[in-house]
Amino acid sequence: MRARRSVALALTGVLAAALMAACSNGDDSKNTAGTGGSTTTVLNVGMPNGPQTENHNPFLGSSAGASLGYRWMIFEPLVMINGIKPAEPGKPWLATEWKWDANFTKLSLTIRDGVKFSDGTPMTADDVAYSFQLRKDNEGLNTDAIPYGTITASGNKVDLTFTRSQFTNQNKVLTVFVVSKKQWSAISDPTKDILKNPIGTGPYTVKSFTPQTTTLTVRDSYWQDLPKIKELRYTSYNDNNAQTTALANGASEWSFVFVPNVKAVYQSKDEKNHKLFFPANLGIHGLWINTTRKPFDDPALRRAMDKVINRDDIFQQGEAGYFYPKVESVTGIPTPAGESFIAPEYKDKKHVVDVDGAKADLAAAGYKLEGDVLKDKTGKPVTITLTDPAGWSDYITDLEIIKDNLSTIGIKATVDKANQDAWFKKIDEGDFDAAMHWTNGGATPFDIYQNIMDGKILKPIGKGGVSGNYGRFNSPEATKALDEYANAADEAARTTALNTLQKIMVEQMPIIPTSASNVGGLYSTKNWSGWPSDADPYAPGQPTQQNALEIVLKLKPSGA
């Protein structure tokens, strides 16, 4: 499962009038949330993503349904996997049983009976098979590049084959959401078309849409016990500050947003009810370096840069001491979640700031520090532009810290606070020096390394549509090790391959890892109880993750 940084951290103020409209939704007279007890029927969810365009296409990451997270209330997975415990067995959902063959090239699914789509038609094995066929036939929908073979349906069974082992992609296949064959077979281009009347098996349907607020209403024919929440209101605030204000005053009850001074501006406003739940997962954030640009194509320079990065400052200042925990292992593997995967040779090796060591390494590699200017092997001063969208306040602070850190070895860095759309295009096409970015996450560190190093997703500079390897890192050795891990016959072979990947990470430093990912959220228990927590981590706390559906189904009015 992907656990990426949400575009929630991206957008800054647009129109004051739109902001006022967005902020007013929490006080709508129709909203019974906040009156306490059993009369609570509405949950207000917020994200700081700015005005939305009506599009409920669940396949498009840019759609309102994906941006705000409500696609998961309409479209359901075959199996519900806990995003913070991905190695645990999943919960049967639209599939009641599933079985992989010994080499993970075949999957047999038993499809649940008695499920109806929101248009009243039964969901069948044909719909499930079609949902996979859509992904096979449309490369743009197959974002994880699953190598589908045959897809067949018979009775309540669906059988899938794959052209190579899917050991590393088990959860990605099992969590595929199901769509209506009747609806989607009439859509000309599912990778682009706008969907305004989504038909799904989930407990909610779209009631109304505005650029600020999408309202969902519960449907009576849902196959599970009906949720206690009768109406979900997803408000898209203009920026982090507006979202934080809404959380603090109770207009918004659930969000994923970075709050710099979270105790003072959020928790202290209602110490009893304002909660944080930010569990880490096996994904990371770090400084992705464009390895095609000189002199940053030199691993020696990248290793020296890594040695001067102050991760304590990044965590305490950039990430406010709670948001993204620091990565300590030199392998980039987050601990304690990934402790068992770390190779013996790196077990006790942690990142420490070592300016003198970095200078010595650079001198040995042919660089010269003249005063406060580092010159590369050709005698040219080393400069670098660090870039992220202006609204991503924690990343921008991280970059300012890194800028100061790099100055200690004579590298002149500048921070570019980019326009979000322009930034995405530059990252996509490889037109950048370095940027803070995230990796995929999964049940093992494989997903981290695959996202960073895989030659199979490597694209040349200028060609967009990348799904990882943003730094254009070209290592046949890493690609081979990734293949060996994915197709290993036993755990020993997987361990050997993973240890090779760790060695490449440490010695070649394709990115500089700084922080662990989380799948967290801020929420209020004033009106609703049953949220995931450290004591009961049954699901990630993020409203844009697939597990948000499980949370909504479990919530009940506080005091009921």
Salt bridges, closest charged atoms under 4 A:
GLU54 OE2 - HIS56 NE2 3.58
ASP119 OD2 - LYS182 NZ 3.86
GLU231 OE1 - LYS207 NZ 2.92
GLU231 OE2 - ARG233 NH2 2.80
ASP297 OD2 - LYS294 NZ 2.85
ASP298 OD2 - LYS377 NZ 3.26
ASP306 OD1 - ARG311 NH2 2.61
ASP306 OD2 - HIS351 ND1 3.42
ASP312 OD1 - LYS326 NZ 2.29
GLU328 OE2 - LYS326 NZ 3.72
ASP361 OD2 - LYS307 NZ 2.58
GLU370 OE1 - LYS375 NZ 2.98
ASP394 OD1 - ARG5 NH2 2.51
GLU429 OE2 - LYS425 NZ 2.71
ASP431 OD1 - ARG293 NH2 2.90
ASP431 OD2 - LYS426 NZ 3.01
ASP433 OD1 - ARG293 NH1 2.68
ASP447 OD2 - LYS172 NZ 3.15
ASP483 OD1 - LYS456 NZ 2.74
GLU491 OE1 - ARG494 NE 3.24
GLU507 OE2 - LYS503 NZ 2.96
ASP536 OD2 - LYS554 NZ 3.26
GLU550 OE2 - LYS91 NZ 2.27
